[in-house]
Structure formats: structure tokens, C-alpha cells
Amino acid sequence: MRMRWFGACFYKAVCSTVLGETHKGFSYHQRKTLVNVKLKWVKDNSLDLVVARERDLKAVCTLVSIIFSASNCFLPIYRLSRHRGQLGLPQDLKLSTFIRRYPTIFSESHVVDGGGTRVPCFSLTPEAIDLHQEGVDALQQCRMDILDRLCKLLMLTMHRMLPLQTIDQLTWDMGLPYDYYVSLIPHHPNLFSLVHLPDDRVGLKLLPWNDHLAVSQLQKDAVLQQTEEAIKNNCLAFPIRFTRGFGLKRKCTAWLEEWQRLPYTSPYVDASHLDPRTDVSEKRIVGVFHELLQLTIHKKTERKNVSNLRKPLSLPQKFTKVFERHPGIFYISMKCDSQTVILREAYDRQQLLQKHPLVNVRERFASMMRIGFLDRSRGLYKKKKDPGQEKDPLRLIYGCQLSGTGFSSEEESHCSLFSEYDSDDPTHDRS
């Protein structure tokens, strides 16, 4: 009973901070200046491995979704090439070459176009179909959770609105379906509205504000992890984990302990009164990205995915510097030719502590990919005579496209690739 009473009091205190910051806290904010402390980056092999083992996973799972949604789960290479911008592959890598790396996922056949050229076509293996169907079922069961994540993302912004291109960059990380703007948004007109932005792009706006969702994960966890005094004074501390062997100087330790005792500003409240040159403002920025990473199902995202969020989230210039200043909260992995920001507290070495159902499906896809890649490198998948070349059965489905479009190979189709997913630049329009 005593623990229940404490829990109720703690949660009430947490929720009260969401409804508004006190004037006492405001005056305290303005007196705290930004301390110039630099902490070194130390390599974390365990978290690097988390990123490395998921190389190509996003591209493969996106291709699986595209092929699965096609008629007969079968598509020619030029049709797949139209989605290349969603895959994040190097420009000098042929899409067909990439797909052939994973024979446990994709099956290849050919059809002959009107000019007599063999066109590669790809379908899914039975194992990949079964696993993807499990993912579809998991997504359906978690539909409300996915919707809440999208709502909370929009609630972090000043006007509860983001350009679709910005959301596209976070689609995979948040567990949204690759075609969420078709398969998800239109089914919830009471929640979302598509709006035209001044720069001629299309944005997604959240219609109702939800007070129940406007509580950060740090505030929820405070009931179990923070002291009653910290909650009452709204001085919530972030969980800190350093890489083994990380040597923190005494000066830095003292600064960090004082920084943790500063007032916590919920990422869901207006913070325009904060002076950006203060440590308290920096703690608010850390809180925004702490919450953003909590909204992702892998608790990580590429650094470039948040580069377009400065204005929507009302952040100062060079806001991503907080990742380097707080290596005990965030880890930046340099693996896979990119910078990936990982929330340290979410992992125990290489293991994600709380796994979303979609993560389990993705991990099994990653395992299938590794097996297929290794088997192919050992020569277990030799080229065989293509039986589909003899009677090209896809003529009945794609006959007009194969003979009338002029696309006879992957190289020729590159001129019409959709590239709207490559950038948040206004010049890249969604077709």
C-alpha cells in the first residue's frame, strides 16, 4: 500500500509538470549559463556491432514490402528501380546486384521484352513470404502503438506538423509501413490532415492535441527511477552509461552532476522562454532527442534523419552537438559509412532491452540475409538456365509495359528513378 501511494504521488507530480512550467523554474533557467565542457568520443564495439549487423536490412525489408504488395508478388527490375530512393543504397551499386546478394530472400527469373532483351524479374522465396506475413500481422496488432508514435512525433513540433519528406526519413525507425501515407493516414481523418506548405511541399498535420500522450518516457520512468524530491522539483536526471574504460575527469564529473540537477523541460511544452545560451536549454534539447529516440523501435536513427528538424522542433543552430557533449546518454556509431545516434540506456551491450514485435521480425530477416549471403559466397547458388525465359509468363501481366515502355534493362530505367526520398530539399517533390 505504501509503494502504491508513493507511485500515485510520483505520477501526479510527473503529470503536473506537463501542464506547465513554474515561474520559479523560469527565473532559475535564466541564471544558468552554458558551460564549455567537452567529453571525448570513445569507441563502443558492442553498439557498433548493433549497427553493423543491420547493414542492408532496411533496403531488403522495403523491397520485400514492395514486391509483396505487387500482383503475384513479382516485379521486373525497372519497376523496383522506381523505389530506389527509399532504399538508401550507394549510387554506384546496381539494384539487381544488391538483390542477388540475398538469395534466401529473393528469387530471380527473366522475361523477354519486345526487343528481345532479357529483363530480370524478382519474387520472394516462400520463407520470405511467410516471415513478411508475420510482420504484417504484427503491424496490425501494434496499429494503435504505431499511431501513437506518429502522433507524439508531430506533437514534438511547434505546429504539430511535418513535411512528408521529413517523416519519410524516420519511417523505418518508427516502424511505420513504407507506404504509410496510403495505407495508414487516409484511414484516420479524425487524427491527420494533409496540408500544402508555403514551399509547395505536402505536410502532415495532427488535428487534436492529446494530453495523455504529452508525457515523455523520462517522466513515465521517473515514478520508478527518480527520487520524490527530484520529481517534486522537476529536476529529472537522464540515465547515464559510459563505454567501459571511459575516463571522466573530476571537472567533467562535477559539471555533469550539476547539469543533471537542472530543471527538466518536457519536450511537449513551449520552451520559447528559455535562453539558448544556457545549460537548461541544452538539457531541453537533450530531452527532445531522448524522447525522439524513444519513439523509434530500435532506439536509434541516422544523424542525417534529424538534420531537418531544427525549425519544426524550435532548436538552435548546431543542435546536434548535444550528441557529442553527452556521450553517456547518446552514442554515435561510425559504422556502415554513416553516423548513427543510439540511445545508450536502451541497450545492454548488443541486446535491445525492450523489443517491439516488429524488431523480432526484422532480426529474423537479418538472420536469413546473413545465411543467404554466406551461402552465395561459398558458391551454393550457381546460375541455372532460366525456365522463365522460354515462355515469359509475365506477358499476360506486364506485356504492354515490357514492349511499350522502352525499358529493356536496369541501366535504361535509371533516368526515371523517383528521388523524392533522398532529400528534404523543397526541390524534391513527391510524385
Disulfide bonds with the S-S distance in Angstrom:
none
